Amino acid sequence: MPKKRAFGEGTIYENKKRNRWEGQFTYIDPSTGETKRKLLTGKTQKEVSKRGKKFLQDNEDGLLPNVDKITLGGWLESWLTDYIKPNVRIKSFEKYQSCLNSYIQPRLGHISIAKIKAPDVQKVLNDLLLNGGREGTGLSTSTVRATRRYLSMALDKAIQVGVLSRNVVKATTPPRLVKDEIKPFTEEQANKLIAVAREGEYFYFGVKQRKKNTPDHEYHKAMAYMVVSVALSTGMRLGEVFGLKWSDINFVTKTIYVQRALVSSNTKGMIFEDPKTKGSRRKIPVMDQVINALEKYQNKQACYANLLGDKFENQYKLLFTNTWGKPVDTSNFTTRYFKKMLAQAELDTKFSFHDLRHTHATLLLRQGVNIKVISERLGHSTINMTLDTYSHLMPDMQGTAVSALEKMFKL
C-alpha cells in the first residue's frame, strides 16, 4: 500500500479497504516518558494532517493522549474523588459535589472536556440563574457563582495534569452578586420566642401532641429552651451550639469555649468538625442568667440520664442530646422544634435558626457595642467580614459622633 508524507508530519496514507485516510504519529507520552505511536483517521489526507498537527501540538503543550475521550463529567468525578475529597471538610466536599452534579453534569457532563467552549458554559450559567432551581425557579446568584468557581477549579487542575490547555470558564462572566437581605428578630420578637421556648407548648410528634409533664417532655423542653437561649446570647452557629460539651462551659469565669461544630453529612450522618478558621475557635463571655440556666439544665440532664440508666449514653458529654443521649440531628431540630416555636409565637416561619446569630449581632450594634467585640463573639476571621455583613444595619454613627463632639468642645 503506497504511503505519502504530508507536510513532514507523521506517516499518512490512504486505506482503500476501509475507505479512509490514516496517519501514524510518533509522540512522547508525558505521563510515562515512553515513545508511542498514535493512529488518527479521516476522510481526506488534509483532515488527517490537520488532526495530526493538533495532536502533536497538544502533546508538546503537555496534554495527555486521548484527552478527546475524557468527558467533562468523567473528569469532574475524578477531580472530586482524587483532589477534593481528601483535602476539604466533608460538608465542603458535599457542597462541591452537589453543585456540580446538580447543575453541570446534566447539562455539560456528556461533552468531551476538550470540546467545551466558553459560550457553552456561559449559556449554562445564565440558564441556572433563570431556571436552575426547583420547579423552574432561578438559583441565587451566590449559588451560581459558587458553581462557576468549582467548575473553574476543576478545569485549573485539568490544565495542571495535562488534560486541558486552557480554562474556558475564565472567559465567562459571573452574575453580579446579590446578597440576601439579613432578617434579624426585633428585641420584642426575640423575647417572645424565648418565652415560647420556655413554656414548651409547641411539642408535637407527627399529629400527636407530646404528653406533658413526663420526664421525656420536660427534658426536651429544657434542652430546646437552652439551645435558643445560648444561640441568642452568644451568636453561635447552629452546629457550634450542638457541638458544645460540658467541658466547654466554665461556670467560674462565665465563659463558653467554641471548640467544634456538629454537622450533618449525607454519607456519615452527624459528625464533629473543627472550627473553620482560627477566629472560629473562640471564648465567649456570657450573662449570669445564661450561666444560672445552664447549671439548672445540667442538673435536669443528670436526673434524666439517671432515670434512663444505661439507655442514656451521652458518650461525648454533650450539652444537647436526643432522648437517648446521642447527638441531635440539626435539621431535625429545626423542623421539629424551631419552626414550631415560631408558629406558636406567631412569628414568620421563614425565619431561620441562623437569624438568631444575626439578631445577636444587630441588637448589640444598636446598643453601641464596639464592632470588634461583636466580630470576636461571632468568630469572624476579620472585622471586615462583620462590617460587610452588618454595616447597613448599624445606627447613624455620624449623629453619635456629633453629639460626642458637642460635649467635648465649647466653640
DOKOLLO-871284 format. One record per residue (C-alpha): chain; y, z, x. Coordinates in pm, 1 decimal, always signed. Layout:
# DOKOLLO-871284
{bati "A" {Y Z X}}
...
***
This chain:
# DOKOLLO-871284
{bati "A" {+0.0 +0.0 +0.0}}
{bati "A" {+331.5 -104.7 +155.3}}
{bati "A" {+578.5 +166.5 +240.8}}
{bati "A" {+951.6 +144.3 +276.4}}
{bati "A" {+1211.9 +364.1 +433.3}}
{bati "A" {+1517.9 +425.7 +216.2}}
{bati "A" {+1838.4 +540.3 +382.6}}
{bati "A" {+1633.7 +705.0 +659.8}}
{bati "A" {+1531.4 +995.7 +435.6}}
{bati "A" {+1162.2 +1060.4 +390.2}}
{bati "A" {+898.0 +805.1 +312.9}}
{bati "A" {+948.3 +628.4 -20.4}}
{bati "A" {+700.8 +383.3 -164.0}}
{bati "A" {+601.6 +216.6 -488.6}}
{bati "A" {+283.3 +341.7 -658.2}}
{bati "A" {+192.1 +42.1 -873.6}}
{bati "A" {-120.9 +211.7 -1007.9}}
{bati "A" {+89.7 +484.9 -1167.0}}
{bati "A" {+385.9 +255.8 -1229.0}}
{bati "A" {+633.5 +474.3 -1041.4}}
{bati "A" {+807.6 +528.2 -709.6}}
{bati "A" {+710.2 +821.7 -492.3}}
{bati "A" {+869.1 +990.8 -193.5}}
{bati "A" {+733.1 +1232.2 +66.4}}
{bati "A" {+999.1 +1456.7 +219.1}}
{bati "A" {+944.7 +1691.2 +509.7}}
{bati "A" {+1120.8 +2031.0 +494.2}}
{bati "A" {+1108.9 +2384.0 +630.3}}
{bati "A" {+1011.7 +2639.9 +368.0}}
{bati "A" {+1287.1 +2904.9 +400.9}}
{bati "A" {+1058.0 +3175.8 +265.6}}
{bati "A" {+783.9 +3122.6 +527.8}}
{bati "A" {+934.1 +2907.6 +805.5}}
{bati "A" {+645.9 +2660.3 +770.2}}
{bati "A" {+689.4 +2282.7 +777.1}}
{bati "A" {+581.3 +2130.9 +445.5}}
{bati "A" {+590.8 +1806.5 +252.2}}
{bati "A" {+747.6 +1764.9 -91.0}}
{bati "A" {+638.3 +1487.6 -330.0}}
{bati "A" {+911.1 +1354.3 -557.3}}
{bati "A" {+870.6 +1078.1 -814.6}}
{bati "A" {+1093.0 +848.7 -1019.7}}
{bati "A" {+1114.9 +517.8 -1198.7}}
{bati "A" {+1308.2 +348.4 -916.8}}
{bati "A" {+1337.4 +371.4 -541.3}}
{bati "A" {+1704.1 +469.6 -579.6}}
{bati "A" {+1617.3 +755.2 -815.3}}
{bati "A" {+1358.7 +897.4 -575.6}}
{bati "A" {+1601.1 +862.9 -285.1}}
{bati "A" {+1871.8 +1047.1 -478.8}}
{bati "A" {+1634.1 +1327.4 -572.5}}
{bati "A" {+1516.0 +1347.3 -213.1}}
{bati "A" {+1870.5 +1379.8 -81.0}}
{bati "A" {+1942.1 +1661.2 -321.7}}
{bati "A" {+1616.8 +1838.0 -237.0}}
{bati "A" {+1682.0 +1819.4 +138.4}}
{bati "A" {+2043.4 +1934.1 +94.0}}
{bati "A" {+1931.6 +2227.3 -122.1}}
{bati "A" {+1675.3 +2315.1 +141.8}}
{bati "A" {+1941.9 +2301.6 +411.8}}
{bati "A" {+2154.5 +2533.7 +193.6}}
{bati "A" {+1868.9 +2781.8 +193.9}}
{bati "A" {+1736.6 +2722.5 -156.4}}
{bati "A" {+1369.8 +2783.5 -221.8}}
{bati "A" {+1146.9 +2482.3 -302.3}}
{bati "A" {+1053.5 +2417.7 -665.2}}
{bati "A" {+1359.7 +2602.3 -796.0}}
{bati "A" {+1373.6 +2343.2 -1072.6}}
{bati "A" {+1061.3 +2508.5 -1215.5}}
{bati "A" {+1227.4 +2851.2 -1238.9}}
{bati "A" {+1378.8 +2912.9 -1581.0}}
{bati "A" {+1675.4 +3138.3 -1631.6}}
{bati "A" {+1458.5 +3361.1 -1849.1}}
{bati "A" {+1191.9 +3388.9 -1581.1}}
{bati "A" {+1449.0 +3479.2 -1317.3}}
{bati "A" {+1614.4 +3740.5 -1538.9}}
{bati "A" {+1279.6 +3910.7 -1594.8}}
{bati "A" {+1212.6 +3916.7 -1220.1}}
{bati "A" {+1562.8 +4037.6 -1142.0}}
{bati "A" {+1542.6 +4323.0 -1390.5}}
{bati "A" {+1198.0 +4431.9 -1271.3}}
{bati "A" {+1236.8 +4387.6 -895.5}}
{bati "A" {+1603.0 +4458.2 -825.9}}
{bati "A" {+1749.1 +4662.1 -1112.3}}
{bati "A" {+1482.3 +4894.2 -1248.0}}
{bati "A" {+1410.0 +5066.7 -913.3}}
{bati "A" {+1777.2 +5125.1 -837.6}}
{bati "A" {+1954.1 +5239.3 -1156.2}}
{bati "A" {+1914.3 +5509.9 -1418.5}}
{bati "A" {+1663.4 +5437.6 -1692.7}}
{bati "A" {+1938.7 +5421.8 -1957.5}}
{bati "A" {+2139.4 +5178.0 -1744.8}}
{bati "A" {+1831.5 +4961.4 -1695.4}}
{bati "A" {+1762.2 +4958.8 -2068.9}}
{bati "A" {+2122.1 +4854.3 -2135.2}}
{bati "A" {+2094.7 +4564.6 -1887.9}}
{bati "A" {+1761.0 +4465.4 -2037.9}}
{bati "A" {+1879.6 +4490.7 -2397.9}}
{bati "A" {+2189.8 +4277.6 -2343.0}}
{bati "A" {+2011.3 +4003.5 -2151.5}}
{bati "A" {+1702.4 +3996.5 -2373.3}}
{bati "A" {+1901.2 +4003.7 -2696.6}}
{bati "A" {+2189.4 +3772.1 -2614.3}}
{bati "A" {+2099.1 +3546.6 -2319.7}}
{bati "A" {+1723.4 +3490.5 -2331.7}}
{bati "A" {+1712.2 +3339.8 -2683.7}}
{bati "A" {+1996.4 +3100.3 -2604.7}}
{bati "A" {+1952.3 +3000.4 -2239.3}}
{bati "A" {+1626.9 +3154.5 -2121.2}}
{bati "A" {+1420.3 +2835.3 -2156.1}}
{bati "A" {+1650.8 +2624.7 -1936.3}}
{bati "A" {+1589.7 +2571.4 -1564.4}}
{bati "A" {+1814.5 +2809.4 -1372.8}}
{bati "A" {+1929.7 +2519.5 -1153.1}}
{bati "A" {+2049.3 +2326.6 -1457.9}}
{bati "A" {+2260.2 +2598.5 -1618.3}}
{bati "A" {+2625.3 +2491.3 -1629.4}}
{bati "A" {+2940.9 +2696.6 -1676.5}}
{bati "A" {+3019.7 +2532.3 -2014.9}}
{bati "A" {+2671.7 +2636.6 -2137.0}}
{bati "A" {+2743.5 +2998.7 -2054.1}}
{bati "A" {+3097.8 +2986.3 -2194.9}}
{bati "A" {+2967.1 +2849.8 -2523.4}}
{bati "A" {+2719.1 +3137.4 -2549.2}}
{bati "A" {+2986.3 +3399.2 -2472.4}}
{bati "A" {+3215.6 +3252.8 -2736.6}}
{bati "A" {+2934.2 +3247.2 -2991.2}}
{bati "A" {+2840.5 +3608.3 -2919.3}}
{bati "A" {+3197.9 +3712.1 -2984.9}}
{bati "A" {+3193.1 +3542.5 -3325.3}}
{bati "A" {+2833.0 +3564.3 -3446.3}}
{bati "A" {+2626.5 +3760.7 -3195.4}}
{bati "A" {+2580.9 +4084.0 -3389.1}}
{bati "A" {+2358.8 +4180.5 -3677.0}}
{bati "A" {+2396.8 +3980.2 -3996.7}}
{bati "A" {+2614.1 +3727.9 -3817.9}}
{bati "A" {+2893.4 +3966.8 -3729.5}}
{bati "A" {+3058.0 +3932.7 -3391.1}}
{bati "A" {+2988.2 +4159.1 -3096.2}}
{bati "A" {+3256.9 +4379.2 -2945.6}}
{bati "A" {+3449.5 +4242.1 -2650.9}}
{bati "A" {+3310.5 +4520.4 -2430.5}}
{bati "A" {+2951.3 +4418.7 -2513.3}}
{bati "A" {+3019.7 +4050.2 -2444.0}}
{bati "A" {+3195.0 +4135.5 -2117.8}}
{bati "A" {+2903.8 +4358.6 -2015.5}}
{bati "A" {+2652.2 +4082.1 -2092.5}}
{bati "A" {+2854.1 +3837.0 -1885.1}}
{bati "A" {+2871.1 +4089.6 -1599.6}}
{bati "A" {+2493.9 +4147.7 -1598.8}}
{bati "A" {+2423.8 +3773.6 -1603.2}}
{bati "A" {+2666.6 +3720.5 -1315.2}}
{bati "A" {+2494.3 +3995.8 -1116.3}}
{bati "A" {+2158.3 +3826.3 -1172.2}}
{bati "A" {+2288.4 +3490.4 -1050.8}}
{bati "A" {+2454.2 +3650.6 -747.0}}
{bati "A" {+2113.5 +3784.8 -646.7}}
{bati "A" {+1959.9 +3442.2 -710.6}}
{bati "A" {+2202.2 +3299.9 -455.3}}
{bati "A" {+2113.2 +3569.6 -201.9}}
{bati "A" {+1740.4 +3494.3 -220.7}}
{bati "A" {+1774.3 +3115.8 -221.0}}
{bati "A" {+1719.0 +3031.8 -586.7}}
{bati "A" {+2073.1 +2908.0 -653.4}}
{bati "A" {+2359.9 +2765.3 -452.2}}
{bati "A" {+2642.9 +2889.6 -674.9}}
{bati "A" {+2714.7 +3127.8 -961.1}}
{bati "A" {+2832.5 +2929.3 -1263.6}}
{bati "A" {+2919.2 +3246.9 -1458.3}}
{bati "A" {+3219.4 +3297.7 -1230.2}}
{bati "A" {+3364.7 +2975.0 -1365.8}}
{bati "A" {+3365.9 +3119.7 -1720.0}}
{bati "A" {+3642.4 +3323.7 -1881.9}}
{bati "A" {+3554.2 +3666.4 -2023.2}}
{bati "A" {+3705.0 +3769.3 -2356.2}}
{bati "A" {+4012.9 +3987.5 -2338.3}}
{bati "A" {+3905.1 +4348.7 -2362.5}}
{bati "A" {+3995.5 +4509.2 -2693.7}}
{bati "A" {+3939.7 +4883.6 -2674.4}}
{bati "A" {+3800.0 +5061.9 -2976.9}}
{bati "A" {+4053.7 +5295.8 -3129.4}}
{bati "A" {+3985.5 +5658.9 -3046.6}}
{bati "A" {+3930.8 +5860.4 -3360.9}}
{bati "A" {+3961.4 +6233.9 -3293.1}}
{bati "A" {+3938.2 +6503.4 -3558.5}}
{bati "A" {+4255.6 +6679.1 -3657.4}}
{bati "A" {+4268.4 +7053.0 -3596.3}}
{bati "A" {+4210.7 +7110.9 -3968.1}}
{bati "A" {+3913.1 +6874.2 -3977.1}}
{bati "A" {+3758.4 +7032.3 -3668.5}}
{bati "A" {+3779.6 +7379.6 -3819.3}}
{bati "A" {+3633.7 +7251.8 -4145.8}}
{bati "A" {+3338.4 +7103.9 -3954.9}}
{bati "A" {+3280.4 +7431.5 -3771.1}}
{bati "A" {+3282.3 +7622.0 -4099.5}}
{bati "A" {+3021.5 +7388.2 -4249.5}}
{bati "A" {+2806.4 +7412.5 -3936.0}}
{bati "A" {+2824.7 +7791.4 -3951.1}}
{bati "A" {+2714.6 +7806.5 -4316.4}}
{bati "A" {+2423.5 +7564.3 -4266.7}}
{bati "A" {+2420.9 +7434.2 -4626.1}}
{bati "A" {+2360.7 +7073.7 -4519.8}}
{bati "A" {+1997.4 +7108.2 -4408.6}}
{bati "A" {+1755.7 +6855.1 -4555.9}}
{bati "A" {+1415.7 +6719.8 -4461.3}}
{bati "A" {+1357.3 +6393.1 -4646.1}}
{bati "A" {+1451.7 +6462.3 -5008.7}}
{bati "A" {+1362.0 +6829.0 -4998.9}}
{bati "A" {+1614.2 +7089.7 -4905.0}}
{bati "A" {+1508.5 +7318.7 -4623.1}}
{bati "A" {+1412.2 +7659.3 -4756.8}}
{bati "A" {+1688.7 +7908.9 -4694.6}}
{bati "A" {+1665.4 +8246.4 -4526.4}}
{bati "A" {+1344.7 +8159.1 -4339.8}}
{bati "A" {+1321.7 +8215.4 -3961.4}}
{bati "A" {+1292.5 +7840.1 -3915.5}}
{bati "A" {+1607.9 +7772.9 -4119.0}}
{bati "A" {+1806.2 +8047.0 -3951.3}}
{bati "A" {+1712.4 +7927.6 -3601.6}}
{bati "A" {+1803.3 +7564.3 -3671.4}}
{bati "A" {+2127.2 +7667.2 -3840.6}}
{bati "A" {+2228.1 +7877.3 -3540.6}}
{bati "A" {+2125.3 +7601.9 -3299.1}}
{bati "A" {+2324.5 +7328.3 -3475.8}}
{bati "A" {+2630.0 +7551.3 -3512.0}}
{bati "A" {+2629.4 +7631.1 -3140.3}}
{bati "A" {+2587.1 +7265.1 -3047.1}}
{bati "A" {+2903.8 +7171.0 -3238.5}}
{bati "A" {+3091.0 +7476.8 -3109.4}}
{bati "A" {+3005.8 +7407.9 -2746.6}}
{bati "A" {+3094.7 +7038.8 -2778.7}}
{bati "A" {+3432.6 +7107.8 -2937.3}}
{bati "A" {+3525.4 +7387.6 -2698.1}}
{bati "A" {+3419.2 +7212.4 -2375.1}}
{bati "A" {+3445.4 +6836.7 -2434.3}}
{bati "A" {+3088.6 +6790.3 -2308.7}}
{bati "A" {+2894.9 +6476.1 -2390.6}}
{bati "A" {+2603.0 +6489.3 -2634.3}}
{bati "A" {+2341.0 +6456.6 -2359.9}}
{bati "A" {+2514.5 +6717.6 -2145.1}}
{bati "A" {+2512.0 +6969.0 -2430.9}}
{bati "A" {+2139.8 +6924.4 -2495.2}}
{bati "A" {+2067.4 +6931.1 -2122.9}}
{bati "A" {+2202.8 +7286.0 -2087.1}}
{bati "A" {+1969.3 +7556.2 -1960.4}}
{bati "A" {+2033.2 +7928.5 -1989.4}}
{bati "A" {+2074.6 +7939.1 -1611.8}}
{bati "A" {+2381.6 +7716.9 -1656.1}}
{bati "A" {+2564.6 +7988.0 -1851.2}}
{bati "A" {+2745.6 +8255.6 -1652.7}}
{bati "A" {+2823.4 +8526.2 -1905.8}}
{bati "A" {+3019.7 +8730.0 -1649.6}}
{bati "A" {+3262.7 +8460.0 -1533.5}}
{bati "A" {+3256.8 +8295.8 -1879.8}}
{bati "A" {+3169.7 +7957.7 -1735.0}}
{bati "A" {+2935.7 +7675.2 -1830.2}}
{bati "A" {+2794.6 +7460.6 -1549.1}}
{bati "A" {+2712.9 +7096.3 -1626.5}}
{bati "A" {+2414.6 +7005.0 -1407.7}}
{bati "A" {+2226.3 +6737.0 -1603.2}}
{bati "A" {+2206.1 +6535.5 -1923.7}}
{bati "A" {+1922.9 +6489.5 -2170.1}}
{bati "A" {+1896.5 +6122.0 -2267.0}}
{bati "A" {+1671.3 +5915.4 -2489.5}}
{bati "A" {+1465.4 +5643.4 -2320.5}}
{bati "A" {+1282.5 +5363.7 -2502.0}}
{bati "A" {+988.8 +5390.3 -2263.8}}
{bati "A" {+978.7 +5754.5 -2152.3}}
{bati "A" {+1116.9 +5940.7 -2452.7}}
{bati "A" {+1356.5 +6225.8 -2380.7}}
{bati "A" {+1428.5 +6266.3 -2009.7}}
{bati "A" {+1671.4 +6459.3 -1788.7}}
{bati "A" {+1918.4 +6271.2 -1570.4}}
{bati "A" {+2157.6 +6392.2 -1304.6}}
{bati "A" {+2529.2 +6358.5 -1384.0}}
{bati "A" {+2665.6 +6005.0 -1346.0}}
{bati "A" {+2934.7 +6093.5 -1091.9}}
{bati "A" {+3034.4 +6378.2 -865.8}}
{bati "A" {+3302.3 +6473.6 -1117.6}}
{bati "A" {+3049.9 +6492.3 -1399.3}}
{bati "A" {+2876.9 +6781.8 -1222.9}}
{bati "A" {+3131.9 +7048.9 -1305.1}}
{bati "A" {+3204.1 +7400.7 -1425.6}}
{bati "A" {+3394.1 +7459.2 -1746.8}}
{bati "A" {+3564.1 +7791.1 -1826.9}}
{bati "A" {+3516.0 +7880.4 -2194.2}}
{bati "A" {+3667.2 +8116.2 -2450.2}}
{bati "A" {+3543.3 +8468.1 -2515.4}}
{bati "A" {+3446.2 +8351.7 -2864.2}}
{bati "A" {+3205.5 +8096.2 -2719.2}}
{bati "A" {+3050.7 +8344.9 -2477.1}}
{bati "A" {+3003.6 +8602.3 -2753.7}}
{bati "A" {+2849.4 +8342.3 -2984.4}}
{bati "A" {+2614.8 +8227.3 -2707.4}}
{bati "A" {+2496.6 +8583.2 -2647.0}}
{bati "A" {+2413.7 +8624.8 -3015.4}}
{bati "A" {+2240.9 +8288.0 -3021.8}}
{bati "A" {+2037.6 +8374.0 -2711.6}}
{bati "A" {+1907.3 +8684.7 -2889.9}}
{bati "A" {+1827.4 +8482.0 -3201.3}}
{bati "A" {+1634.1 +8226.2 -2995.8}}
{bati "A" {+1440.6 +8504.3 -2820.6}}
{bati "A" {+1347.3 +8662.3 -3155.2}}
{bati "A" {+1240.9 +8326.3 -3297.4}}
{bati "A" {+1034.4 +8249.3 -2986.3}}
{bati "A" {+869.8 +8589.9 -3008.0}}
{bati "A" {+784.5 +8526.1 -3374.6}}
{bati "A" {+616.2 +8192.9 -3296.2}}
{bati "A" {+445.4 +8322.8 -2984.6}}
{bati "A" {+252.9 +8057.1 -2790.5}}
{bati "A" {+364.0 +7787.8 -3035.9}}
{bati "A" {+718.0 +7805.7 -2895.5}}
{bati "A" {+707.3 +7650.3 -2547.5}}
{bati "A" {+1058.1 +7636.9 -2402.3}}
{bati "A" {+934.8 +7547.4 -2053.4}}
{bati "A" {+1277.3 +7423.2 -1939.2}}
{bati "A" {+1460.0 +7734.0 -2069.3}}
{bati "A" {+1693.8 +7514.8 -2273.4}}
{bati "A" {+1972.1 +7643.8 -2494.8}}
{bati "A" {+1895.6 +7400.0 -2770.7}}
{bati "A" {+1540.1 +7311.6 -2872.4}}
{bati "A" {+1346.6 +7184.6 -3170.2}}
{bati "A" {+1114.3 +7401.7 -3380.9}}
{bati "A" {+856.3 +7433.0 -3103.8}}
{bati "A" {+1086.6 +7484.1 -2806.7}}
{bati "A" {+1083.7 +7119.7 -2695.9}}
{bati "A" {+1392.6 +6914.9 -2601.5}}
{bati "A" {+1580.6 +6783.8 -2903.4}}
{bati "A" {+1588.4 +6410.8 -2973.2}}
{bati "A" {+1963.6 +6349.6 -2955.9}}
{bati "A" {+1961.8 +6060.8 -3203.8}}
{bati "A" {+1759.9 +6276.7 -3440.8}}
{bati "A" {+2024.1 +6549.8 -3418.3}}
{bati "A" {+2298.4 +6301.0 -3500.7}}
{bati "A" {+2129.5 +6167.0 -3814.1}}
{bati "A" {+1964.5 +6484.3 -3947.6}}
{bati "A" {+2231.7 +6735.2 -3859.5}}
{bati "A" {+2570.4 +6598.5 -3756.0}}
{bati "A" {+2609.3 +6325.9 -4019.6}}
{bati "A" {+2504.6 +6571.0 -4290.9}}
{bati "A" {+2762.9 +6819.3 -4166.8}}
{bati "A" {+3030.3 +6552.0 -4202.5}}
{bati "A" {+2920.6 +6469.9 -4554.7}}
{bati "A" {+2912.3 +6837.1 -4653.6}}
{bati "A" {+3261.8 +6885.5 -4507.9}}
{bati "A" {+3383.3 +6576.3 -4697.8}}
{bati "A" {+3479.7 +6409.2 -4371.2}}
{bati "A" {+3438.7 +6042.5 -4282.5}}
{bati "A" {+3074.1 +5990.5 -4184.3}}
{bati "A" {+3188.8 +5720.0 -3941.2}}
{bati "A" {+3292.2 +5999.6 -3706.8}}
{bati "A" {+3053.9 +6012.2 -3410.7}}
{bati "A" {+2942.3 +6311.9 -3209.5}}
{bati "A" {+3138.4 +6166.8 -2917.3}}
{bati "A" {+3453.4 +6211.1 -3125.9}}
{bati "A" {+3416.0 +6586.1 -3066.8}}
{bati "A" {+3479.9 +6512.2 -2699.2}}
{bati "A" {+3786.9 +6306.0 -2786.7}}
{bati "A" {+3904.0 +6586.3 -3015.6}}
{bati "A" {+3875.6 +6843.2 -2736.5}}
{bati "A" {+4092.3 +6628.5 -2510.0}}
{bati "A" {+4357.1 +6528.8 -2763.7}}
{bati "A" {+4408.2 +6877.7 -2905.2}}
{bati "A" {+4460.5 +7013.0 -2553.6}}
{bati "A" {+4704.7 +6732.7 -2476.6}}
{bati "A" {+4904.3 +6815.4 -2786.4}}
{bati "A" {+4922.0 +7175.5 -2669.8}}
{bati "A" {+5078.9 +7058.1 -2343.6}}
{bati "A" {+4778.7 +7133.0 -2120.0}}
{bati "A" {+4801.4 +6958.2 -1781.7}}
{bati "A" {+4622.7 +6622.4 -1781.8}}
{bati "A" {+4444.2 +6704.7 -1455.0}}
{bati "A" {+4291.1 +7016.9 -1609.5}}
{bati "A" {+4169.9 +6813.7 -1906.6}}
{bati "A" {+4029.5 +6545.9 -1676.0}}
{bati "A" {+3829.8 +6809.6 -1485.4}}
{bati "A" {+3692.1 +6959.6 -1807.2}}
{bati "A" {+3578.2 +6616.8 -1924.5}}
{bati "A" {+3419.7 +6534.3 -1589.0}}
{bati "A" {+3607.1 +6208.0 -1542.8}}
{bati "A" {+3574.3 +6053.4 -1197.9}}
{bati "A" {+3952.1 +6003.9 -1172.3}}
{bati "A" {+4258.6 +6126.2 -1355.4}}
{bati "A" {+4345.6 +5761.6 -1420.9}}
{bati "A" {+4040.7 +5734.5 -1644.7}}
{bati "A" {+4172.8 +6022.0 -1855.3}}
{bati "A" {+4520.0 +5869.2 -1870.8}}
{bati "A" {+4384.8 +5526.3 -1966.9}}
{bati "A" {+4181.1 +5682.3 -2245.7}}
{bati "A" {+4426.5 +5928.3 -2394.2}}
{bati "A" {+4781.4 +5845.0 -2282.2}}
{bati "A" {+4866.5 +5675.3 -2612.9}}
{bati "A" {+4777.1 +5998.7 -2793.9}}
{bati "A" {+4999.2 +6217.2 -2577.6}}
{bati "A" {+5313.6 +6366.1 -2734.6}}
{bati "A" {+5656.8 +6239.2 -2639.5}}
{bati "A" {+5675.2 +6385.0 -2290.8}}
{bati "A" {+6022.8 +6239.1 -2235.9}}
{bati "A" {+6156.8 +6467.5 -2508.7}}
{bati "A" {+5990.1 +6763.8 -2339.1}}
{bati "A" {+6147.7 +6663.5 -2007.7}}
{bati "A" {+6496.8 +6650.9 -2161.3}}
{bati "A" {+6451.0 +6994.4 -2319.1}}
{bati "A" {+6344.0 +7136.1 -1983.2}}
{bati "A" {+6648.1 +6990.5 -1808.7}}
{bati "A" {+6883.3 +7131.1 -2071.2}}
{bati "A" {+6751.2 +7479.2 -1997.9}}
{bati "A" {+6799.9 +7440.3 -1622.7}}
{bati "A" {+7142.4 +7282.4 -1588.4}}
{bati "A" {+7485.5 +7364.9 -1728.0}}
{bati "A" {+7679.8 +7041.2 -1681.2}}
***
